[in-house]
Amino acid sequence: MILDHYGKIVSDAYSGYWDYLWKSVTIPSWTNYFYWLTGISIFFFLLEITLPWRMKQATFRKDFWLDLFYVYFNYFLFSLIIFNALSNLAVDLFQGGLGLLGINNLVAIQLRTWPAWSQMVLLLIVADFLQWNIHRLLHRVPFLWEFHKVHHSVEQMGFAAHLRYHWMENVVYKGLLYLPLAMIGFSVGDFFIVYMFQTFVGHWNHANFTMDIGPLRYVFNHPAMHIWHHSHELPEKQPYGINFGLTLSIWDYLFGTAWVPKNGRDIRLGFPKLESFPKNFFAQIIYGFGRRHWRKK
């Protein structure tokens, strides 16, 4: 009986996600992640062509096609392969465990009566602060850093580098985000606008395009700040990294991890011994599970 229950969760997850993915590709709509992701990507690609920040960087920069594959793999294909089924199974097991403890409702704060715009603003702030902390963990915990190296192996920055990351980051981010967001009453599927806004800012942070946003640079992340997060050389006082903000930069300024010493347009990107890091998708995916190269301070 139990095996049948969990087997149905897994099979329903696969069939349900396949149906969702097929409809995403074949049926355009205003709340369609596939077409919004594609549209945002085309938008920044056109900006990189017409208003490039690094004039000498090729339009089809180094690893352009690899990064473009990562965009759709991490946004859609990984969920189809395994993540959606495993996450549904994990949520059911977690909720079942809470039920055994007599906890039937995790929601500590009721938000459904709030105006929609205020719910979205709160979600953006709370989720981004949690993501900022998780991002720091990816740099501080050696085991996690081995997976995060995939993202930092980018040598020439462009919009598609935003989603060049190991699939384990999906597991870490969404796993650690689930409980606090659930306790505040957020449902991941309810906030399409926030998610696409984060995607827009993330693409911009990595794009070969920038613009002066004035005082807003102390609130929102931007390319001239995020380029330093990918710097090959880090400040002596910040050996684990700087500028960890994903969408908002305010956390770095508040907690002393902001660092923009000069125009970083042409700085070297990557990390020590990058030349020995795998260059193709499959080798990068298995790298983090192999021998640990513990990062030196």
SERO-4910 file (N, C-alpha, C, O; in steps of 0.05 Angstrom, whole numbers):
BEGIN
 pado doro    nc1    nc2    nc3   cac1   cac2   cac3    cc1    cc2    cc3    oc1    oc2    oc3
  Met    A     17    -24      0      0      0      0     17     25      0     13     44    -15
  Ile    A     37     26     17     55     49     19     70     52     -7     73     74    -18
  Leu    A     81     30    -17     96     31    -42     78     40    -65     87     55    -83
  Asp    A     53     32    -65     34     41    -86     30     71    -84     29     85   -104
  His    A     28     80    -59     23    109    -55     46    126    -66     42    145    -81
  Tyr    A     71    118    -59     94    133    -68     99    129    -97    109    147   -111
  Gly    A     93    105   -107     96    100   -135     78    118   -152     85    127   -173
  Lys    A     54    122   -142     34    139   -156     44    168   -155     40    183   -175
  Ile    A     56    177   -133     66    204   -132     87    208   -153     87    229   -167
  Val    A    106    189   -156    127    191   -175    116    190   -204    124    207   -220
  Ser    A     98    171   -209     88    169   -237     71    193   -244     72    203   -267
  Asp    A     55    203   -225     39    227   -230     57    251   -235     50    269   -251
  Ala    A     79    252   -220     98    275   -224    110    275   -252    112    296   -265
  Tyr    A    118    251   -261    129    250   -288    108    257   -310    113    273   -327
  Ser    A     85    244   -308     64    249   -328     54    278   -327     50    291   -347
  Gly    A     51    288   -302     42    315   -299     62    336   -309     54    355   -322
  Tyr    A     87    332   -303    107    351   -312    111    349   -343    115    370   -356
  Trp    A    110    325   -354    112    322   -383     89    337   -397     93    351   -416
  Asp    A     65    334   -386     42    348   -397     46    378   -395     40    393   -414
  Tyr    A     56    387   -372     62    416   -368     82    426   -388     79    447   -400
  Leu    A    104    411   -391    126    419   -409    116    420   -438    123    438   -453
  Trp    A    101    400   -446     91    399   -473     72    422   -479     74    435   -500
  Lys    A     55    428   -460     37    451   -464     52    478   -463     45    497   -477
  Ser    A     74    479   -448     90    503   -447    102    509   -474    103    533   -483
  Val    A    111    489   -488    124    492   -514    104    497   -536    109    512   -554
  Thr    A     81    484   -534     62    484   -556     39    505   -553     26    511   -572
  Ile    A     35    514   -528     13    533   -524     23    558   -510     25    559   -486
  Pro    A     30    579   -526     39    604   -514     17    617   -497     -6    616   -504
  Ser    A     26    629   -475      7    644   -458     22    665   -442     47    665   -442
  Trp    A      7    683   -429     20    704   -414     33    694   -388     49    709   -376
  Thr    A     27    670   -380     40    659   -356     55    634   -363     56    615   -348
  Asn    A     68    634   -386     83    612   -397    113    616   -391    125    634   -404
  Tyr    A    125    600   -374    153    603   -366    171    599   -390    191    614   -393
  Phe    A    165    580   -408    182    574   -430    185    598   -449    208    605   -456
  Tyr    A    163    611   -455    165    634   -474    175    659   -461    189    676   -474
  Trp    A    170    663   -435    181    686   -421    211    682   -418    226    702   -423
  Leu    A    221    659   -412    249    654   -410    263    658   -437    284    671   -439
  Thr    A    250    648   -458    261    652   -485    261    681   -493    281    691   -504
  Gly    A    239    695   -487    237    724   -493    258    740   -478    271    758   -490
  Ile    A    262    735   -453    282    750   -437    310    744   -448    326    762   -449
  Ser    A    315    719   -455    341    712   -466    346    726   -492    368    737   -497
  Ile    A    327    727   -510    330    741   -536    334    771   -531    350    783   -544
  Phe    A    319    782   -512    322    811   -506    350    818   -498    361    837   -508
  Phe    A    362    803   -480    389    809   -471    410    802   -493    431    815   -494
  Phe    A    404    782   -509    423    775   -530    424    798   -550    446    805   -560
  Leu    A    401    810   -556    400    833   -575    415    857   -563    429    872   -577
  Leu    A    412    861   -537    427    883   -524    457    878   -525    473    897   -529
  Glu    A    465    853   -521    494    846   -523    505    851   -551    528    859   -554
  Ile    A    488    848   -571    497    852   -599    498    882   -605    518    891   -617
  Thr    A    478    897   -596    476    926   -604    491    944   -584    501    965   -593
  Leu    A    492    937   -559    504    955   -539    523    939   -520    519    938   -496
  Pro    A    543    926   -532    560    909   -515    577    925   -496    588    947   -503
  Trp    A    580    915   -472    597    928   -451    627    922   -458    644    940   -457
  Arg    A    633    897   -464    660    889   -472    660    888   -503    651    868   -515
  Met    A    670    909   -515    668    911   -544    683    889   -559    675    882   -581
  Lys    A    705    880   -548    722    860   -562    712    831   -558    722    813   -570
  Gln    A    692    827   -541    682    800   -536    664    792   -559    647    807   -568
  Ala    A    669    767   -569    653    757   -591    624    755   -584    617    749   -561
  Thr    A    606    759   -604    578    756   -600    572    728   -590    557    724   -570
  Phe    A    583    708   -603    580    681   -594    606    674   -578    625    662   -588
  Arg    A    606    684   -554    630    683   -537    637    654   -530    623    635   -537
  Lys    A    659    651   -516    668    624   -508    646    611   -491    636    623   -472
  Asp    A    639    586   -497    619    570   -483    591    581   -485    574    574   -469
  Phe    A    585    597   -506    558    608   -510    538    585   -512    517    586   -499
  Trp    A    544    565   -529    524    544   -534    521    526   -510    499    516   -504
  Leu    A    543    521   -496    541    506   -471    523    519   -451    506    506   -439
  Asp    A    527    545   -447    511    560   -428    481    561   -437    463    559   -420
  Leu    A    477    563   -463    449    563   -472    435    537   -467    412    536   -460
  Phe    A    450    515   -469    439    489   -462    432    488   -432    411    478   -425
  Tyr    A    450    499   -415    445    500   -387    419    515   -380    404    508   -362
  Val    A    414    536   -396    390    552   -391    365    535   -391    349    536   -372
  Tyr    A    362    519   -412    337    503   -414    339    477   -398    319    467   -389
  Phe    A    363    466   -395    366    442   -378    358    448   -349    342    434   -337
  Asn    A    369    470   -338    364    476   -309    335    487   -305    324    483   -284
  Tyr    A    324    500   -325    298    512   -322    276    491   -326    254    493   -314
  Phe    A    281    471   -343    259    453   -350    267    423   -350    254    407   -337
  Leu    A    289    416   -364    295    388   -368    302    372   -343    295    349   -340
  Phe    A    317    385   -325    324    372   -300    300    363   -284    299    342   -272
  Ser    A    280    381   -284    255    374   -269    241    350   -282    230    334   -268
  Leu    A    243    349   -309    230    326   -323    245    300   -317    233    279   -314
  Ile    A    272    302   -316    288    278   -312    284    266   -285    279    242   -282
  Ile    A    285    282   -264    283    271   -237    273    290   -216    260    281   -197
  Phe    A    279    316   -218    275    333   -195    246    336   -187    239    336   -163
  Asn    A    228    339   -206    199    343   -199    188    319   -184    174    322   -164
  Ala    A    196    295   -193    186    270   -179    198    268   -151    183    263   -132
  Leu    A    224    273   -148    236    271   -122    226    293   -103    222    287    -79
  Ser    A    222    317   -113    213    339    -95    184    333    -86    178    339    -63
  Asn    A    167    323   -104    140    316    -95    140    294    -74    124    294    -55
  Leu    A    158    275    -78    161    253    -59    171    263    -32    161    255    -11
  Ala    A    191    281    -33    202    292     -8    181    309      7    179    307     31
  Val    A    166    325     -7    145    341      6    124    323     19    116    329     41
  Asp    A    116    302      5     96    283     17    107    270     42     93    268     62
  Leu    A    133    261     41    145    249     65    147    269     88    143    262    111
  Phe    A    155    293     81    158    314    101    131    320    115    129    322    139
  Gln    A    111    324     98     84    330    109     73    306    125     59    310    145
  Gly    A     79    282    116     71    258    131     84    257    158     72    249    178
  Gly    A    110    264    159    124    265    184    113    286    203    111    281    227
  Leu    A    106    309    192     93    329    209     66    319    220     59    325    243
  Gly    A     51    304    203     26    294    212     29    275    235     12    274    253
  Leu    A     50    259    235     55    241    257     61    256    283     56    246    305
  Leu    A     71    281    280     77    297    303     53    314    311     54    330    330
  Gly    A     31    311    296      7    326    302      7    354    290    -10    371    298
  Ile    A     25    360    271     26    386    258     13    383    231     23    369    213
  Asn    A     -9    396    227    -24    394    202    -23    419    185    -32    419    162
  Asn    A    -11    441    196    -10    466    181     15    481    189     19    488    212
  Leu    A     33    485    169     58    499    174     56    529    174     73    543    184
  Val    A     34    539    163     32    567    158     30    582    185     12    578    201
  Ala    A     50    600    189     50    616    214     40    644    209     31    657    228
  Ile    A     41    653    184     31    680    177     11    678    154     18    667    133
  Gln    A    -13    688    158    -33    687    137    -31    711    119    -33    734    128
  Leu    A    -25    706     93    -21    728     74    -43    730     53    -43    750     38
  Arg    A    -61    712     53    -81    711     31    -99    736     31   -111    742     10
  Thr    A   -101    749     53   -118    773     54   -103    798     46   -115    819     43
  Trp    A    -76    796     43    -60    819     35    -65    825      5    -72    807    -10
  Pro    A    -61    850     -3    -62    856    -31    -40    840    -46    -19    835    -35
  Ala    A    -46    833    -71    -27    816    -87      0    829    -89     20    815    -87
  Trp    A      1    856    -93     27    869    -97     44    867    -72     69    863    -74
  Ser    A     32    869    -48     47    868    -23     57    839    -18     79    836     -7
  Gln    A     42    819    -26     51    791    -24     75    787    -41     94    774    -33
  Met    A     75    798    -66     97    795    -84    122    809    -74    144    798    -76
  Val    A    119    833    -64    142    848    -53    154    833    -29    179    830    -27
  Leu    A    137    823    -11    147    808     12    161    782      3    182    775     14
  Leu    A    150    768    -17    162    744    -27    190    750    -38    209    735    -33
  Leu    A    192    771    -54    217    778    -66    238    783    -44    261    774    -46
  Ile    A    231    799    -24    250    806     -3    258    782     13    282    777     18
  Val    A    239    766     22    245    743     39    260    722     23    281    712     33
  Ala    A    251    715     -1    264    695    -17    293    703    -24    311    687    -23
  Asp    A    296    729    -31    323    738    -39    342    738    -15    366    731    -19
  Phe    A    333    744      9    350    743     32    358    715     38    381    709     45
  Leu    A    339    696     36    346    668     40    366    658     19    384    644     25
  Gln    A    361    667     -6    379    658    -28    407    670    -24    427    657    -31
  Trp    A    409    695    -14    435    707     -8    450    690     12    474    686      8
  Asn    A    437    681     33    450    664     53    458    637     42    479    627     48
  Ile    A    440    625     25    446    599     13    470    602     -6    487    585     -7
  His    A    471    625    -21    493    630    -39    519    631    -24    540    621    -33
  Arg    A    519    644     -1    543    645     16    552    617     24    575    610     25
  Leu    A    532    599     31    538    572     38    552    557     15    571    542     20
  Leu    A    543    562     -9    556    549    -32    585    556    -35    601    541    -45
  His    A    593    579    -24    621    588    -25    636    579      0    660    574     -2
  Arg    A    623    577     22    636    571     48    639    542     54    659    533     66
  Val    A    621    525     45    621    496     50    636    482     27    626    483      5
  Pro    A    659    470     33    675    459     11    660    439     -6    664    439    -31
  Phe    A    643    422      6    628    403    -10    610    417    -30    608    408    -53
  Leu    A    597    438    -21    579    453    -39    594    469    -60    585    472    -82
  Trp    A    617    479    -52    634    495    -70    642    479    -95    644    489   -117
  Glu    A    646    453    -91    654    436   -114    632    436   -135    639    434   -159
  Phe    A    607    437   -127    585    439   -147    582    467   -158    577    471   -181
  His    A    586    487   -141    583    515   -149    605    524   -168    602    544   -182
  Lys    A    626    509   -169    648    515   -188    638    516   -217    649    531   -233
  Val    A    618    500   -223    607    500   -250    599    528   -258    605    537   -280
  His    A    585    542   -241    576    569   -247    600    588   -250    600    605   -267
  His    A    620    584   -233    643    602   -233    664    594   -254    685    607   -255
  Ser    A    659    573   -269    678    566   -290    674    582   -315    689    579   -335
  Val    A    655    601   -315    650    619   -338    675    637   -341    684    650   -322
  Glu    A    685    638   -365    709    655   -370    702    680   -385    717    700   -384
  Gln    A    680    680   -400    670    704   -414    640    707   -407    625    688   -411
  Met    A    634    730   -396    607    733   -385    586    740   -407    592    756   -425
  Gly    A    563    728   -404    541    734   -422    515    726   -408    516    712   -388
  Phe    A    492    734   -419    466    730   -406    461    700   -398    451    695   -377
  Ala    A    469    682   -416    463    654   -411    480    642   -388    473    620   -378
  Ala    A    501    656   -380    517    646   -357    501    646   -331    508    633   -312
  His    A    479    661   -331    462    662   -307    453    634   -298    453    629   -275
  Leu    A    446    618   -318    435    591   -311    454    569   -316    447    545   -318
  Arg    A    480    576   -318    501    555   -320    508    547   -291    525    560   -278
  Tyr    A    495    527   -281    501    517   -254    495    488   -252    479    477   -268
  His    A    506    475   -232    502    446   -228    474    441   -217    464    458   -202
  Trp    A    462    419   -226    434    414   -217    432    411   -187    410    413   -176
  Met    A    454    405   -173    453    403   -144    445    429   -131    434    430   -109
  Glu    A    450    451   -145    442    477   -134    411    480   -133    401    493   -115
  Asn    A    398    467   -152    368    467   -150    359    453   -125    341    462   -111
  Val    A    373    430   -119    366    415    -95    371    431    -70    354    432    -52
  Val    A    394    444    -69    401    460    -45    383    484    -41    372    488    -20
  Tyr    A    380    500    -62    364    524    -60    335    518    -53    324    529    -34
  Lys    A    323    501    -69    294    495    -65    289    480    -39    268    483    -27
  Gly    A    308    463    -32    305    448     -7    306    466     17    290    462     36
  Leu    A    324    486     17    326    504     40    305    526     39    299    538     60
  Leu    A    294    532     16    274    553     14    246    543     22    230    558     31
  Tyr    A    242    517     18    214    506     21    202    512     48    180    523     50
  Leu    A    216    505     70    204    507     97    198    536    105    176    542    112
  Pro    A    218    554    103    211    582    112    190    595     95    173    610    105
  Leu    A    190    590     69    169    602     52    142    590     57    121    604     56
  Ala    A    141    564     63    116    551     69    105    561     96     81    564     99
  Met    A    122    567    115    114    577    141    102    605    139     85    613    155
  Ile    A    111    620    119    100    647    115     75    646     98     62    667     94
  Gly    A     69    623     87     44    620     72     48    624     42     28    628     28
  Phe    A     72    623     33     77    626      4     75    599    -10     82    578      1
  Ser    A     64    599    -34     63    576    -51     79    582    -76     74    603    -89
  Val    A     99    566    -82    117    572   -104    102    578   -131    111    595   -146
  Gly    A     81    563   -135     66    566   -161     50    592   -162     39    598   -184
  Asp    A     48    607   -140     30    630   -140     44    656   -149     30    676   -152
  Phe    A     70    656   -153     84    681   -157    101    682   -182    125    685   -182
  Phe    A     86    678   -204     99    678   -230    114    704   -235    137    703   -246
  Ile    A    103    727   -229    115    753   -234    142    756   -220    161    765   -232
  Val    A    143    748   -194    168    750   -179    189    732   -191    212    740   -193
  Tyr    A    182    708   -198    201    689   -209    213    699   -235    237    697   -240
  Met    A    196    710   -253    206    720   -278    222    746   -274    241    751   -289
  Phe    A    215    762   -254    231    786   -248    259    778   -239    278    790   -248
  Gln    A    261    757   -223    287    747   -214    303    737   -238    327    740   -239
  Thr    A    289    724   -256    302    714   -280    313    737   -297    335    736   -308
  Phe    A    297    758   -300    305    781   -315    330    794   -303    349    800   -318
  Val    A    330    799   -277    352    811   -264    377    793   -265    399    802   -269
  Gly    A    373    767   -262    395    748   -264    408    747   -291    432    747   -293
  His    A    392    748   -312    403    750   -339    418    776   -343    440    776   -355
  Trp    A    407    797   -333    421    823   -336    447    824   -321    467    834   -331
  Asn    A    448    812   -297    473    812   -281    496    799   -296    519    806   -292
  His    A    489    780   -313    510    765   -327    515    774   -355    533    765   -369
  Ala    A    498    792   -365    499    800   -393    523    817   -399    534    831   -382
  Asn    A    531    817   -425    551    835   -435    538    861   -442    540    871   -465
  Phe    A    524    873   -423    510    898   -426    506    910   -398    500    895   -379
  Thr    A    510    936   -396    505    948   -370    495    976   -374    497    987   -396
  Met    A    485    988   -352    476   1016   -353    477   1026   -324    475   1011   -305
  Asp    A    479   1052   -322    480   1065   -296    452   1066   -284    434   1079   -297
  Ile    A    447   1054   -261    421   1056   -249    420   1074   -225    401   1074   -209
  Gly    A    442   1090   -221    443   1110   -200    441   1098   -172    453   1077   -167
  Pro    A    426   1110   -154    424   1101   -127    411   1073   -124    414   1059   -104
  Leu    A    397   1064   -145    384   1038   -145    405   1015   -144    399    992   -138
  Arg    A    431   1022   -149    452   1001   -148    455    991   -120    466    970   -116
  Tyr    A    446   1007   -100    448    998    -72    425    980    -64    423    970    -41
  Val    A    406    977    -82    382    960    -77    383    936    -95    378    913    -86
  Phe    A    387    940   -121    387    918   -141    415    911   -151    432    928   -155
  Asn    A    419    885   -154    444    876   -166    446    885   -195    425    890   -207
  His    A    470    887   -205    474    897   -232    500    886   -243    517    877   -227
  Pro    A    505    886   -270    529    874   -281    555    885   -271    574    870   -266
  Ala    A    556    911   -266    582    923   -257    589    914   -229    612    916   -221
  Met    A    569    905   -214    574    894   -187    578    864   -188    596    853   -175
  His    A    561    851   -204    563    821   -204    588    811   -217    597    788   -211
  Ile    A    599    826   -235    624    817   -249    646    811   -229    662    793   -233
  Trp    A    645    827   -206    666    822   -186    661    797   -170    680    786   -158
  His    A    636    788   -169    631    762   -156    645    740   -171    652    719   -158
  His    A    648    743   -197    661    722   -213    691    727   -217    704    713   -232
  Ser    A    702    747   -203    730    754   -206    748    730   -198    744    716   -179
  His    A    769    726   -214    789    705   -208    804    712   -183    811    694   -168
  Glu    A    810    737   -178    824    746   -155    804    758   -135    789    776   -142
  Leu    A    805    748   -110    787    758    -89    802    775    -69    826    771    -65
  Pro    A    789    793    -55    802    809    -34    813    791    -12    800    771     -5
  Glu    A    835    798      0    847    782     21    828    779     45    828    758     58
  Lys    A    812    799     50    794    799     73    768    783     67    752    778     85
  Gln    A    764    777     42    740    762     34    747    738     17    740    737     -7
  Pro    A    762    719     28    772    696     12    751    678      1    756    662    -18
  Tyr    A    726    679     12    705    661      3    687    675    -17    668    662    -28
  Gly    A    691    700    -23    675    713    -44    662    739    -34    662    745    -11
  Ile    A    652    753    -53    639    779    -48    614    782    -67    611    766    -85
  Asn    A    597    801    -61    574    807    -77    557    783    -83    554    774   -105
  Phe    A    545    772    -61    530    747    -63    501    751    -71    487    732    -76
  Gly    A    492    776    -73    464    781    -79    456    770   -106    471    771   -126
  Leu    A    432    758   -107    422    748   -133    405    769   -147    412    777   -170
  Thr    A    384    779   -134    368    800   -146    373    827   -132    376    847   -145
  Leu    A    375    826   -106    380    850    -90    409    852    -81    421    833    -73
  Ser    A    420    876    -83    447    881    -73    448    891    -45    469    892    -32
  Ile    A    425    898    -34    424    911     -8    436    893     15    447    904     34
  Trp    A    433    867     12    444    849     33    474    851     35    486    851     57
  Asp    A    487    854     12    516    856     12    525    882     25    546    883     39
  Tyr    A    511    904     20    518    929     32    512    929     62    527    941     78
  Leu    A    490    916     70    483    915     98    503    898    114    509    904    137
  Phe    A    512    876    102    528    857    118    558    857    110    573    839    117
  Gly    A    566    877     95    595    881     90    608    863     70    632    858     71
  Thr    A    592    852     51    604    835     31    603    847      3    609    834    -17
  Ala    A    597    873      2    597    888    -24    625    897    -30    640    906    -12
  Trp    A    633    894    -55    660    902    -63    661    908    -93    659    890   -110
  Val    A    663    934    -99    665    943   -127    687    964   -128    682    988   -127
  Pro    A    713    955   -129    735    973   -126    740    991   -150    751   1013   -147
  Lys    A    732    982   -174    736    998   -198    719    986   -220    703    967   -215
  Asn    A    721    997   -244    706    986   -267    718    958   -273    741    955   -279
  Gly    A    701    937   -270    710    910   -273    705    898   -300    705    873   -303
  Arg    A    701    914   -320    693    905   -347    712    883   -358    702    863   -369
  Asp    A    738    887   -355    757    868   -367    772    851   -348    794    840   -355
  Ile    A    763    848   -323    777    831   -304    776    802   -312    759    793   -326
  Arg    A    796    787   -301    797    758   -306    776    744   -289    773    750   -266
  Leu    A    762    726   -301    740    711   -287    749    683   -281    767    672   -294
  Gly    A    735    671   -261    740    643   -255    751    639   -227    743    653   -208
  Phe    A    768    619   -223    779    612   -197    806    598   -201    811    590   -224
  Pro    A    822    596   -180    848    583   -183    846    555   -195    828    540   -188
  Lys    A    864    548   -213    865    522   -227    841    517   -245    833    495   -250
  Leu    A    830    539   -255    807    537   -273    814    521   -298    797    507   -310
  Glu    A    839    523   -306    848    510   -331    844    479   -330    842    466   -351
  Ser    A    844    468   -306    840    439   -303    811    431   -299    805    407   -296
  Phe    A    793    450   -298    765    444   -294    753    434   -320    760    443   -341
  Pro    A    734    414   -318    722    402   -342    709    424   -360    698    444   -350
  Lys    A    710    419   -386    699    438   -405    672    431   -417    660    447   -430
  Asn    A    664    405   -414    639    397   -426    618    391   -405    624    387   -382
  Phe    A    593    391   -413    570    388   -395    571    363   -378    569    366   -353
  Phe    A    575    340   -389    574    315   -374    597    314   -354    593    305   -331
  Ala    A    620    323   -362    643    322   -343    639    342   -320    646    336   -297
  Gln    A    626    365   -326    621    384   -305    599    374   -285    601    379   -261
  Ile    A    580    359   -295    559    348   -279    569    327   -259    559    326   -236
  Ile    A    589    311   -266    599    291   -248    622    300   -231    630    287   -213
  Tyr    A    633    324   -238    657    333   -224    653    335   -194    671    326   -179
  Gly    A    631    347   -185    627    351   -157    625    326   -140    628    327   -116
  Phe    A    619    303   -153    616    278   -139    643    263   -137    644    242   -124
  Gly    A    663    274   -149    689    260   -149    707    269   -126    697    278   -105
  Arg    A    732    268   -131    752    275   -111    749    304   -103    747    322   -121
  Arg    A    750    310    -77    746    337    -68    772    353    -69    793    345    -58
  His    A    771    376    -82    794    395    -82    787    417    -62    777    438    -70
  Trp    A    793    412    -37    785    431    -16    797    458    -21    821    460    -24
  Arg    A    781    477    -21    789    505    -27    807    516     -5    800    515     18
  Lys    A    829    527    -13    847    540      6    839    569     10    829    582     -8
  Lys    A    843    579     35    837    606     40    859    624     28    857    649     30
***
